[in-house]
Amino acid sequence: MFRLDASLAPARIYRLAAALELDHNMEDAGEKLKRVRDRLGLTIRDVEEASRKIATRHHNDEFVVGLSRLSEIENKGTVPTLYRLYSLCSIYRLDLLEVLEWYGVNVGELPADAALLDIARTHTIGFGALNSGQVQFPLALDPGIDMRRNTFLSRLIQRWGKLPISLLNGLELKDHRYAFIGTEDWFMYPLIQPGSLVLIDESRRKIIGSGWATEFERPIYFLEHRKGFACGWCTLNAQQLVLQPHPASMCSPEVYVYPEEIDVLGQVTGVAMRLDLGKRRRARQ
């Protein structure tokens, strides 16, 4: 039985334990491959011969899984090359993406990992073919929701579930709050259209009075008052909160006693909206 030396520094012990855990995971993947081979009734030599046929078909010897290499993969936790893993998945009739997960590589995380790097230039995204990633998403809302009014959706979500939406996999959706801008709320038009879905960061509840250069940089807040919810720019003077609309909306500012009459739920940090409501807006005037 392996024991950690108590004289080792804590950080070194942690790294060693992490390495052991990684090795254990690799061995688990190899053991899974071995169990699949046993279930199919294939010998190690059968696998080698089959892999040679695959290598011949693709004119690439990298696809060959030799006897000793397969034994190391199954029993010693050796990680197969990409070509050998392809051969094994082909021979064993396994899903390549699933086997990659056995080795700790979740292809569904590609979009989330890509989002860690900001690329300055506009570019296309090649993750469209991925469908294995799953993301937390609200599956059921309160059926009594009134789409004409601003709604704090997070209070009305009845059930969360998993959806295979790989491009959203980088977002911790269940840990955020969401709101729906009523179909008759033109307060922040055209920046935020009626019927928009907004993402709210509850950690940003302090009203900021300066620091922006344009209207697009000015913080927009989502608030709750006695008559419902509101979304807009805010100015705080002592105990007076002024809720300011976008000038193009032709709505009037609203004044509340703060915090007695209104509460800041958070700052709007994301918006999903349609861009074709201008004609309907003009038709109403």
PAFI-669821 format. One line per 4 residues: number of its first residue (from 1); their letters; for each residue x negated, y negated, z of N, C-alpha, C. Coordinates in Angstrom, 2 decimals. Layout:
BEGIN
NUM = A = X Y Z X Y Z X Y Z  ...
//
This chain:
BEGIN
1 = MFRL = -0.84 1.20 0.00 0.00 0.00 0.00 -0.87 -1.24 0.00  -0.55 -2.21 -0.86 -1.36 -3.42 -0.96 -1.00 -4.40 0.14  -2.04 -5.01 0.74 -1.82 -6.02 1.78 -2.60 -7.28 1.46  -2.00 -8.41 1.75 -2.67 -9.67 1.54 -3.60 -9.96 2.70
5 = DASL = -4.82 -10.44 2.42 -5.78 -10.80 3.45 -5.33 -12.07 4.15  -5.13 -12.00 5.46 -4.64 -13.16 6.21 -5.62 -14.31 6.21  -6.89 -14.03 5.86 -7.89 -15.10 5.87 -7.81 -15.97 4.62  -7.03 -15.55 3.63 -6.90 -16.34 2.42 -6.13 -17.62 2.70
9 = APAR = -6.46 -18.69 1.97 -5.74 -19.94 2.11 -4.32 -19.76 1.64  -3.35 -20.48 2.26 -1.93 -20.32 1.87 -1.70 -20.51 0.39  -2.34 -21.53 -0.21 -2.11 -21.79 -1.64 -2.60 -20.62 -2.48  -3.75 -20.04 -2.06 -4.29 -18.91 -2.80 -3.40 -17.69 -2.64
13 = IYRL = -2.87 -17.50 -1.44 -1.95 -16.39 -1.20 -0.72 -16.52 -2.09  -0.23 -17.77 -2.21 0.97 -18.00 -3.03 0.69 -17.66 -4.48  -0.49 -18.09 -4.98 -0.82 -17.81 -6.38 -0.98 -16.31 -6.61  -1.60 -15.63 -5.64 -1.79 -14.19 -5.77 -0.45 -13.46 -5.74
17 = AAAL = 0.45 -13.90 -4.86 1.77 -13.28 -4.78 2.55 -13.51 -6.07  2.41 -14.71 -6.62 3.10 -15.01 -7.88 2.57 -14.13 -9.00  1.24 -13.93 -9.01 0.65 -13.07 -10.04 1.13 -11.63 -9.90  1.22 -11.16 -8.64 1.72 -9.80 -8.40 3.16 -9.66 -8.86
21 = ELDH = 3.97 -10.70 -8.59 5.36 -10.67 -9.02 5.46 -10.64 -10.53  4.59 -11.42 -11.20 4.58 -11.42 -12.66 4.20 -10.04 -13.19  3.15 -9.44 -12.57 2.76 -8.10 -13.00 3.89 -7.12 -12.81  4.62 -7.25 -11.71 5.74 -6.35 -11.44 6.81 -6.49 -12.52
25 = NMED = 7.08 -7.73 -12.92 8.07 -7.95 -13.97 7.63 -7.33 -15.28  6.31 -7.46 -15.60 5.81 -6.88 -16.83 5.96 -5.36 -16.80  5.64 -4.76 -15.66 5.79 -3.32 -15.52 7.25 -2.91 -15.68  8.16 -3.71 -15.15 9.58 -3.40 -15.30 9.98 -3.36 -16.76
29 = AGEK = 9.47 -4.30 -17.54 9.79 -4.33 -18.97 9.27 -3.08 -19.65  8.03 -2.70 -19.32 7.47 -1.49 -19.91 8.25 -0.25 -19.52  8.69 -0.21 -18.26 9.48 0.93 -17.79 10.82 1.01 -18.51  11.40 -0.15 -18.79 12.67 -0.16 -19.52 12.48 0.42 -20.92
33 = LKRV = 11.39 0.01 -21.57 11.11 0.54 -22.91 10.90 2.05 -22.86  10.24 2.50 -21.82 10.00 3.94 -21.69 11.31 4.70 -21.48  12.21 4.12 -20.67 13.50 4.79 -20.44 14.32 4.87 -21.72  14.25 3.81 -22.52 14.97 3.83 -23.80 14.41 4.92 -24.70
37 = RDRL = 13.08 5.01 -24.75 12.45 6.06 -25.58 12.86 7.46 -25.11  12.88 7.65 -23.80 13.27 8.96 -23.27 14.71 9.29 -23.61  15.59 8.28 -23.52 17.02 8.52 -23.84 17.20 8.92 -25.30  16.34 8.38 -26.16 16.43 8.71 -27.58 15.75 10.02 -27.93
41 = GLTI = 15.05 10.57 -26.95 14.36 11.85 -27.19 13.14 11.71 -28.08  12.49 10.57 -28.05 11.32 10.32 -28.89 10.04 10.52 -28.09  9.05 11.14 -28.71 7.74 11.26 -28.09 6.90 10.04 -28.46  5.78 9.89 -27.76 4.87 8.78 -28.09 4.38 8.90 -29.53
45 = RDVE = 4.12 10.13 -29.95 3.66 10.33 -31.33 4.75 9.98 -32.33  6.01 10.27 -32.00 7.13 9.87 -32.88 7.14 8.36 -33.10  6.93 7.63 -32.00 6.94 6.16 -32.08 5.78 5.67 -32.93  4.60 6.27 -32.75 3.45 5.84 -33.54 3.70 6.06 -35.03
49 = EASR = 4.20 7.24 -35.37 4.46 7.54 -36.78 5.49 6.60 -37.38  6.55 6.30 -36.60 7.58 5.38 -37.10 7.01 3.98 -37.29  6.15 3.55 -36.36 5.57 2.21 -36.48 4.65 2.12 -37.69  3.99 3.23 -38.04 3.12 3.22 -39.22 3.96 3.04 -40.50
53 = KIAT = 5.14 3.62 -40.51 6.02 3.42 -41.67 6.45 1.96 -41.78  6.73 1.34 -40.63 7.10 -0.07 -40.63 5.92 -0.91 -41.12  4.71 -0.58 -40.64 3.51 -1.31 -41.06 3.28 -1.17 -42.56  3.50 0.02 -43.08 3.34 0.25 -44.52 4.35 -0.57 -45.32
57 = RHHN = 5.58 -0.59 -44.81 6.64 -1.35 -45.53 6.33 -2.83 -45.58  5.71 -3.36 -44.52 5.42 -4.80 -44.46 3.97 -5.12 -44.83  3.21 -4.08 -45.20 1.81 -4.26 -45.60 1.02 -5.00 -44.52  1.21 -4.55 -43.27 0.56 -5.22 -42.14 0.34 -4.20 -41.03
61 = DEFV = -0.92 -3.88 -40.76 -1.24 -2.89 -39.73 -0.97 -3.38 -38.31  -0.70 -4.66 -38.15 -0.40 -5.19 -36.83 0.88 -4.58 -36.26  1.73 -4.02 -37.11 2.98 -3.42 -36.66 2.78 -2.03 -36.05  1.59 -1.46 -36.19 1.34 -0.11 -35.69 1.25 -0.13 -34.16
65 = VGLS = 1.98 0.80 -33.52 1.91 0.98 -32.07 1.22 2.31 -31.82  -0.07 2.26 -31.52 -0.85 3.48 -31.33 -0.49 4.20 -30.04  -0.94 5.45 -29.93 -0.61 6.26 -28.76 -1.09 5.61 -27.46  -2.35 5.22 -27.42 -2.90 4.64 -26.19 -2.26 3.30 -25.88
69 = RLSE = -1.97 2.49 -26.93 -1.36 1.18 -26.69 0.04 1.33 -26.13  0.82 2.26 -26.65 2.17 2.46 -26.14 2.14 2.94 -24.68  1.17 3.79 -24.36 1.02 4.26 -22.98 0.71 3.09 -22.05  -0.14 2.17 -22.50 -0.47 1.00 -21.68 0.74 0.08 -21.52
73 = IENK = 1.54 -0.06 -22.57 2.74 -0.90 -22.52 3.73 -0.33 -21.50  3.90 0.98 -21.52 4.88 1.63 -20.66 4.42 1.77 -19.21  3.14 1.99 -19.00 2.67 2.37 -17.67 1.79 1.34 -16.98  1.18 0.43 -17.73 0.26 -0.52 -17.14 0.72 -1.97 -17.24
77 = GTVP = 1.88 -2.18 -17.79 2.39 -3.54 -17.87 1.75 -4.37 -18.96  1.07 -3.75 -19.91 0.47 -4.49 -21.02 1.56 -5.11 -21.88  1.39 -6.38 -22.20 2.39 -7.08 -23.01 2.11 -6.81 -24.48  3.09 -6.28 -25.20 2.86 -5.99 -26.63 2.77 -7.27 -27.44
81 = TLYR = 2.04 -7.18 -28.55 2.00 -8.31 -29.47 3.37 -8.50 -30.10  3.55 -9.62 -30.76 4.83 -9.90 -31.41 5.17 -8.82 -32.44  4.16 -8.37 -33.19 4.40 -7.37 -34.22 4.79 -6.02 -33.60  4.07 -5.63 -32.56 4.38 -4.35 -31.92 5.74 -4.38 -31.22
85 = LYSL = 6.08 -5.53 -30.64 7.38 -5.64 -30.01 8.48 -5.51 -31.05  8.26 -6.09 -32.22 9.22 -5.95 -33.31 9.39 -4.48 -33.69  8.26 -3.77 -33.81 8.33 -2.35 -34.18 9.10 -1.55 -33.14  8.82 -1.80 -31.86 9.50 -1.06 -30.80 11.00 -1.34 -30.82
89 = CSIY = 11.38 -2.60 -31.01 12.80 -2.94 -31.05 13.47 -2.29 -32.25  12.76 -2.25 -33.35 13.31 -1.62 -34.55 13.49 -0.12 -34.34  12.49 0.53 -33.79 12.54 1.98 -33.57 13.58 2.35 -32.53  13.68 1.55 -31.47 14.60 1.86 -30.37 16.00 1.28 -30.57
93 = RLDL = 16.20 0.55 -31.70 17.50 -0.09 -31.97 17.87 -1.08 -30.87  16.91 -1.91 -30.47 17.13 -2.89 -29.41 17.21 -4.30 -29.97  17.90 -5.16 -29.24 17.98 -6.58 -29.60 16.66 -7.25 -29.20  15.98 -7.84 -30.18 14.67 -8.44 -29.92 14.75 -9.55 -28.88
97 = LEVL = 15.80 -10.37 -28.93 15.94 -11.47 -27.98 16.14 -10.95 -26.56  16.88 -9.85 -26.44 17.09 -9.27 -25.11 15.80 -8.72 -24.54  15.00 -8.06 -25.38 13.74 -7.50 -24.90 12.77 -8.61 -24.52  12.80 -9.72 -25.25 11.97 -10.87 -24.87 12.34 -11.34 -23.46
101 = EWYG = 13.62 -11.29 -23.12 14.04 -11.67 -21.77 13.48 -10.71 -20.73  13.33 -9.43 -21.09 12.71 -8.49 -20.16 11.30 -8.96 -19.78  10.65 -9.63 -20.72 9.30 -10.13 -20.47 9.30 -11.58 -19.97  10.47 -12.07 -19.58 10.54 -13.41 -19.02 10.62 -14.53 -20.02
105 = VNVG = 10.91 -14.21 -21.29 11.03 -15.23 -22.34 12.49 -15.31 -22.77  13.19 -16.34 -22.30 14.59 -16.54 -22.66 14.66 -17.50 -23.83  14.93 -16.97 -25.02 14.95 -17.80 -26.22 16.03 -18.87 -26.15  17.07 -18.60 -25.37 18.13 -19.59 -25.21 17.67 -20.85 -24.52
109 = ELPA = 16.48 -20.80 -23.89 15.93 -21.97 -23.20 15.12 -22.86 -24.14  14.97 -22.47 -25.40 14.18 -23.27 -26.33 14.60 -24.74 -26.38  15.90 -25.03 -26.55 16.29 -26.45 -26.61 15.97 -27.20 -25.33  16.17 -26.56 -24.18 15.88 -27.22 -22.91 14.39 -27.50 -22.76
113 = DAAL = 13.56 -26.54 -23.15 12.12 -26.74 -23.06 11.65 -27.79 -24.08  12.28 -27.80 -25.24 11.92 -28.80 -26.24 12.23 -30.21 -25.75  13.29 -30.32 -24.94 13.69 -31.64 -24.43 12.68 -32.21 -23.44  11.75 -31.39 -22.96 10.74 -31.88 -22.02 9.73 -32.79 -22.71
117 = LDIA = 9.65 -32.72 -24.05 8.73 -33.57 -24.80 9.52 -34.57 -25.62  9.27 -35.84 -25.39 9.91 -36.89 -26.17 9.11 -37.12 -27.45  9.77 -36.97 -28.60 9.14 -37.21 -29.90 9.66 -38.52 -30.45  8.76 -39.41 -30.76 9.14 -40.76 -31.15 9.85 -40.81 -32.50
121 = RTHT = 9.47 -39.93 -33.40 10.03 -39.99 -34.75 11.34 -39.21 -34.84  12.26 -39.73 -35.64 13.53 -39.04 -35.89 13.23 -37.72 -36.60  13.90 -36.65 -36.16 13.60 -35.34 -36.71 14.81 -34.43 -36.64  14.77 -33.37 -37.42 15.84 -32.38 -37.37 15.53 -31.37 -36.28
125 = IGFG = 16.55 -30.61 -35.87 16.41 -29.60 -34.83 16.71 -28.23 -35.44  15.80 -27.30 -35.24 15.96 -25.99 -35.87 16.47 -24.90 -34.96  17.25 -25.29 -33.94 17.74 -24.29 -32.99 19.15 -23.83 -33.31  19.67 -24.19 -34.48 21.07 -23.91 -34.78 21.42 -22.44 -34.79
129 = ALNS = 20.44 -21.58 -35.09 20.73 -20.15 -35.18 20.80 -19.48 -33.83  20.39 -20.17 -32.77 20.41 -19.54 -31.45 21.83 -19.46 -30.93  22.18 -18.31 -30.39 23.49 -18.18 -29.78 23.45 -17.37 -28.50  22.23 -17.09 -28.01 22.14 -16.26 -26.81 22.16 -17.08 -25.54
133 = GQVQ = 21.83 -18.39 -25.62 21.81 -19.21 -24.43 23.20 -19.44 -23.88  23.32 -19.49 -22.57 24.61 -19.75 -21.94 24.50 -20.96 -21.05  25.60 -21.68 -20.93 25.59 -22.91 -20.16 26.87 -22.99 -19.34  26.76 -23.56 -18.14 27.95 -23.77 -17.32 28.84 -24.82 -17.99
137 = FPLA = 30.13 -24.52 -18.09 31.03 -25.45 -18.76 32.43 -25.30 -18.16  33.16 -26.41 -18.01 34.51 -26.30 -17.46 35.44 -25.62 -18.45  36.10 -24.55 -17.99 36.98 -23.79 -18.87 38.45 -24.09 -18.63  38.78 -24.61 -17.46 40.19 -24.86 -17.16 40.33 -26.18 -16.40
141 = LDPG = 41.24 -27.03 -16.87 41.53 -28.31 -16.23 42.96 -28.30 -15.69  43.21 -29.18 -14.75 44.56 -29.33 -14.22 45.51 -29.66 -15.37  46.55 -28.87 -15.58 47.46 -29.12 -16.70 48.24 -30.41 -16.55  48.24 -31.01 -15.38 48.98 -32.25 -15.17 48.20 -33.50 -15.53
145 = IDMR = 47.04 -33.37 -16.18 46.22 -34.52 -16.51 46.94 -35.46 -17.47  46.88 -36.77 -17.20 47.49 -37.79 -18.04 46.40 -38.39 -18.91  46.41 -38.08 -20.20 45.34 -38.51 -21.10 45.36 -40.01 -21.36  46.41 -40.70 -20.97 46.47 -42.14 -21.20 45.69 -42.92 -20.16
149 = RNTF = 45.40 -42.29 -19.02 44.77 -42.98 -17.91 43.34 -42.50 -17.70  42.52 -43.38 -17.12 41.17 -42.95 -16.74 41.28 -41.83 -15.72  40.47 -40.80 -15.89 40.57 -39.62 -15.02 39.19 -39.17 -14.59  39.05 -38.88 -13.30 37.81 -38.32 -12.76 37.89 -36.82 -12.94
153 = LSRL = 37.35 -36.31 -14.05 37.56 -34.92 -14.44 37.01 -33.92 -13.44  35.93 -34.26 -12.74 35.32 -33.29 -11.84 36.27 -32.84 -10.75  37.24 -33.67 -10.39 38.22 -33.28 -9.38 39.32 -32.40 -9.95  39.40 -32.35 -11.29 40.49 -31.60 -11.91 40.02 -30.30 -12.57
157 = IQRW = 38.70 -30.01 -12.49 38.19 -28.77 -13.06 38.58 -27.60 -12.15  39.36 -26.69 -12.69 39.86 -25.57 -11.91 38.96 -24.35 -12.00  38.23 -24.23 -13.10 37.41 -23.03 -13.27 36.22 -23.33 -14.16  35.05 -22.87 -13.70 33.83 -22.99 -14.50 33.53 -21.63 -15.13
161 = GKLP = 32.87 -21.65 -16.27 32.49 -20.40 -16.91 31.23 -20.59 -17.73  30.85 -19.55 -18.45 29.65 -19.57 -19.28 30.06 -19.63 -20.75  29.44 -20.54 -21.49 29.65 -20.63 -22.92 28.30 -20.57 -23.63  28.22 -19.89 -24.79 26.95 -19.79 -25.51 26.66 -21.03 -26.33
165 = ISLL = 26.36 -22.12 -25.68 26.09 -23.37 -26.37 24.63 -23.72 -26.09  23.75 -23.31 -26.98 22.32 -23.39 -26.68 21.83 -24.83 -26.56  22.38 -25.75 -27.32 21.87 -27.11 -27.28 22.22 -27.83 -25.98  23.15 -27.30 -25.23 23.50 -27.90 -23.94 22.80 -27.21 -22.79
169 = NGLE = 21.97 -26.22 -23.12 21.43 -25.40 -22.05 20.45 -26.13 -21.15  19.95 -27.27 -21.61 19.04 -28.02 -20.77 19.71 -28.86 -19.73  21.00 -28.97 -19.75 21.74 -29.82 -18.81 22.32 -28.99 -17.68  22.16 -29.47 -16.47 22.80 -28.82 -15.32 24.21 -29.39 -15.21
173 = LKDH = 25.08 -28.91 -16.09 26.39 -29.52 -16.24 27.22 -29.49 -14.96  27.14 -28.39 -14.23 27.99 -28.26 -13.05 27.55 -29.19 -11.94  26.32 -29.68 -11.99 25.80 -30.55 -10.95 26.04 -32.02 -11.24  26.68 -32.33 -12.36 27.03 -33.71 -12.69 28.52 -33.92 -12.48
177 = RYAF = 28.95 -35.16 -12.68 30.37 -35.48 -12.59 30.82 -36.06 -13.92  32.07 -35.83 -14.23 32.59 -36.23 -15.53 33.88 -37.01 -15.36  34.12 -37.88 -16.33 35.35 -38.66 -16.32 35.85 -38.83 -17.75  37.12 -39.03 -17.87 37.76 -39.22 -19.16 38.30 -40.65 -19.22
181 = IGTE = 37.92 -41.39 -20.25 38.41 -42.75 -20.43 39.78 -42.66 -21.10  40.78 -43.21 -20.46 42.16 -43.11 -20.96 42.32 -43.60 -22.38  43.25 -43.00 -23.09 43.47 -43.35 -24.48 44.02 -44.76 -24.66  44.42 -45.40 -23.57 44.91 -46.78 -23.62 43.97 -47.74 -22.89
185 = DWFM = 42.78 -47.27 -22.55 41.82 -48.12 -21.84 40.80 -48.68 -22.83  40.94 -49.98 -23.15 40.06 -50.66 -24.10 39.06 -51.57 -23.38  38.90 -51.39 -22.07 38.13 -52.31 -21.24 36.68 -52.46 -21.72  36.04 -51.37 -22.14 34.64 -51.45 -22.57 34.48 -51.24 -24.08
189 = YPLI = 35.57 -51.39 -24.82 35.52 -51.27 -26.28 34.71 -52.44 -26.87  33.83 -52.21 -27.83 33.60 -50.97 -28.57 32.45 -50.11 -28.02  31.82 -50.52 -26.91 30.73 -49.71 -26.36 31.22 -48.33 -25.96  32.35 -48.28 -25.28 32.96 -47.00 -24.88 34.38 -46.99 -25.40
193 = QPGS = 34.67 -46.11 -26.31 35.98 -46.04 -26.94 37.00 -45.37 -26.03  38.27 -45.72 -26.15 39.32 -44.96 -25.45 39.25 -43.49 -25.85  39.49 -42.61 -24.88 39.43 -41.18 -25.16 38.04 -40.59 -25.04  37.07 -41.39 -24.57 35.70 -40.90 -24.45 35.53 -40.02 -23.21
197 = LVLI = 34.57 -39.13 -23.28 34.16 -38.33 -22.13 32.84 -38.91 -21.64  32.77 -39.26 -20.36 31.56 -39.88 -19.84 30.93 -39.02 -18.76  29.61 -39.07 -18.70 28.81 -38.35 -17.71 28.40 -39.35 -16.63  28.59 -38.97 -15.37 28.36 -39.89 -14.26 27.24 -39.37 -13.36
201 = DESR = 26.27 -40.24 -13.10 25.19 -39.92 -12.17 25.55 -40.51 -10.82  25.95 -39.64 -9.89 26.39 -40.11 -8.58 25.25 -40.65 -7.71  24.01 -40.39 -8.11 22.89 -40.90 -7.33 22.63 -42.38 -7.60  23.28 -42.92 -8.63 23.10 -44.33 -9.00 24.38 -45.11 -8.67
205 = RKII = 24.58 -45.36 -7.42 25.80 -46.06 -7.00 25.53 -47.51 -6.61  24.27 -47.89 -6.55 23.94 -49.27 -6.21 24.08 -50.16 -7.43  24.81 -51.23 -7.32 25.05 -52.13 -8.44 23.80 -52.98 -8.68  23.30 -52.91 -9.91 22.11 -53.65 -10.30 22.54 -54.94 -10.99
209 = GSGW = 21.98 -56.07 -10.54 22.41 -57.36 -11.07 21.51 -57.96 -12.13  20.39 -57.30 -12.46 19.46 -57.85 -13.47 18.56 -56.73 -13.97  17.69 -57.10 -14.94 16.71 -56.14 -15.42 16.99 -55.57 -16.79  18.00 -56.07 -17.49 18.30 -55.58 -18.82 18.15 -56.71 -19.84
213 = ATEF = 17.91 -56.32 -21.08 17.71 -57.31 -22.14 18.92 -57.41 -23.07  19.66 -56.31 -23.23 20.82 -56.29 -24.11 21.99 -55.63 -23.41  23.15 -55.73 -24.02 24.34 -55.11 -23.45 24.23 -53.59 -23.42  23.41 -53.04 -24.29 23.25 -51.59 -24.32 22.43 -51.08 -23.14
217 = ERPI = 21.62 -51.96 -22.56 20.79 -51.57 -21.42 21.48 -51.86 -20.09  22.50 -52.69 -20.11 23.16 -53.06 -18.86 23.91 -51.86 -18.28  23.73 -51.57 -17.01 24.40 -50.41 -16.41 25.92 -50.53 -16.45  26.55 -49.40 -16.79 28.01 -49.30 -16.77 28.38 -48.37 -15.62
221 = YFLE = 29.36 -48.76 -14.82 29.70 -47.97 -13.63 31.11 -47.40 -13.76  31.31 -46.29 -13.08 32.64 -45.69 -12.98 33.10 -45.86 -11.54  34.30 -46.41 -11.35 34.76 -46.80 -10.01 36.15 -46.26 -9.73  36.48 -46.19 -8.45 37.81 -45.78 -8.01 38.42 -46.89 -7.16
225 = HRKG = 39.67 -47.26 -7.48 40.39 -48.24 -6.68 41.77 -47.69 -6.33  42.58 -48.50 -5.71 43.86 -48.00 -5.20 44.80 -47.52 -6.29  44.68 -48.07 -7.49 45.59 -47.71 -8.57 45.02 -46.66 -9.53  43.80 -46.24 -9.27 43.22 -45.23 -10.15 41.73 -45.43 -10.32
229 = FACG = 41.26 -45.33 -11.56 39.83 -45.41 -11.86 39.57 -46.49 -12.90  38.33 -46.97 -12.91 37.94 -48.00 -13.86 36.51 -47.76 -14.31  36.18 -48.30 -15.47 34.84 -48.15 -16.03 34.43 -49.49 -16.63  33.29 -50.01 -16.21 32.86 -51.29 -16.76 31.59 -51.81 -16.14
233 = WCTL = 31.20 -53.01 -16.58 30.07 -53.70 -15.97 30.50 -54.28 -14.63  29.55 -54.44 -13.73 29.88 -54.95 -12.40 28.94 -56.07 -11.98  29.50 -57.05 -11.28 28.73 -58.09 -10.63 29.16 -58.14 -9.18  28.21 -58.10 -8.27 28.52 -58.08 -6.85 28.03 -59.36 -6.20
237 = NAQQ = 28.98 -60.12 -5.63 28.67 -61.35 -4.91 29.19 -61.19 -3.49  28.25 -60.96 -2.54 28.64 -60.73 -1.15 29.62 -59.56 -1.11  30.89 -59.81 -0.68 31.89 -58.74 -0.62 32.88 -58.80 -1.76  32.51 -59.49 -2.81 33.39 -59.61 -3.97 32.76 -58.90 -5.17
241 = LVLQ = 33.47 -57.89 -5.68 33.01 -57.16 -6.85 33.83 -57.59 -8.06  33.14 -58.06 -9.08 33.80 -58.46 -10.32 33.56 -57.37 -11.36  34.66 -56.78 -11.82 34.59 -55.76 -12.86 34.73 -56.47 -14.20  33.65 -56.44 -15.00 33.61 -57.22 -16.23 33.79 -56.34 -17.46
245 = PHPA = 34.70 -56.72 -18.36 34.92 -55.96 -19.59 33.94 -56.39 -20.68  33.89 -55.64 -21.75 33.13 -56.06 -22.92 33.87 -57.24 -23.56  33.15 -58.29 -23.97 33.83 -59.47 -24.55 34.73 -59.14 -25.73  34.35 -58.13 -26.56 35.15 -57.80 -27.73 36.44 -57.09 -27.38
249 = SMCS = 36.57 -56.63 -26.15 37.77 -55.88 -25.76 38.98 -56.79 -25.58  38.72 -58.09 -25.34 39.77 -59.07 -25.06 40.54 -58.74 -23.78  39.92 -57.97 -22.90 40.50 -57.71 -21.58 39.98 -58.75 -20.59  40.66 -58.89 -19.48 40.28 -59.88 -18.48 39.48 -59.23 -17.36
253 = PEVY = 38.54 -59.98 -16.77 37.80 -59.44 -15.62 38.74 -59.15 -14.45  38.34 -58.22 -13.59 39.12 -57.88 -12.41 38.25 -58.08 -11.17  38.84 -58.63 -10.11 38.10 -58.95 -8.90 38.63 -58.11 -7.74  37.71 -57.50 -6.98 38.09 -56.65 -5.86 37.24 -57.02 -4.64
257 = VYPE = 37.80 -56.77 -3.47 37.04 -56.89 -2.23 36.25 -55.60 -2.06  34.95 -55.74 -1.93 34.07 -54.56 -1.86 33.48 -54.41 -0.48  33.52 -53.21 0.10 33.97 -51.93 -0.48 35.40 -51.54 -0.10  36.16 -52.47 0.50 37.49 -52.12 0.99 38.45 -51.71 -0.13
261 = EIDV = 38.39 -52.40 -1.27 39.38 -52.17 -2.32 38.88 -51.32 -3.48  37.59 -51.10 -3.55 37.05 -50.35 -4.70 35.77 -49.64 -4.29  35.55 -48.48 -4.89 34.38 -47.66 -4.55 33.64 -47.32 -5.84  32.32 -47.45 -5.83 31.49 -47.10 -6.98 31.17 -45.61 -6.92
265 = LGQV = 31.65 -44.84 -7.89 31.42 -43.40 -7.91 30.08 -43.05 -8.54  29.56 -43.93 -9.37 28.26 -43.67 -9.99 28.10 -44.44 -11.28  26.92 -44.26 -11.89 26.60 -44.95 -13.14 26.82 -44.02 -14.33  27.42 -44.56 -15.38 27.64 -43.79 -16.60 26.30 -43.62 -17.31
269 = TGVA = 25.89 -42.38 -17.51 24.60 -42.11 -18.15 24.73 -41.36 -19.47  25.94 -40.99 -19.84 26.15 -40.31 -21.11 27.57 -40.49 -21.58  27.75 -40.54 -22.90 29.08 -40.75 -23.48 29.25 -39.85 -24.69  30.40 -39.19 -24.76 30.79 -38.46 -25.97 32.07 -39.10 -26.46
273 = MRLD = 32.04 -39.65 -27.68 33.22 -40.40 -28.13 33.35 -40.37 -29.65  34.55 -40.69 -30.12 34.82 -40.85 -31.54 34.44 -42.27 -31.95  34.21 -42.45 -33.27 33.80 -43.76 -33.76 34.78 -44.34 -34.76  36.00 -43.80 -34.80 36.94 -44.22 -35.84 38.20 -44.86 -35.26
277 = LGKR = 38.09 -45.50 -34.07 39.28 -46.05 -33.43 39.48 -47.54 -33.73  38.56 -48.13 -34.50 38.68 -49.56 -34.78 39.97 -49.93 -35.48  40.41 -49.12 -36.46 41.64 -49.41 -37.20 42.85 -49.36 -36.27  42.86 -48.37 -35.36 43.98 -48.27 -34.43 44.01 -49.47 -33.49
281 = RRAR = 42.82 -49.94 -33.09 42.72 -51.11 -32.24 43.29 -52.32 -32.94  42.93 -52.53 -34.20 43.43 -53.70 -34.94 44.92 -53.59 -35.20  45.40 -52.37 -35.39 46.83 -52.17 -35.67 47.68 -52.52 -34.46  47.10 -52.41 -33.25 47.85 -52.70 -32.03 48.00 -54.18 -31.77
285 = Q = 47.11 -54.98 -32.39 47.10 -56.41 -32.08 48.20 -57.16 -32.83
//
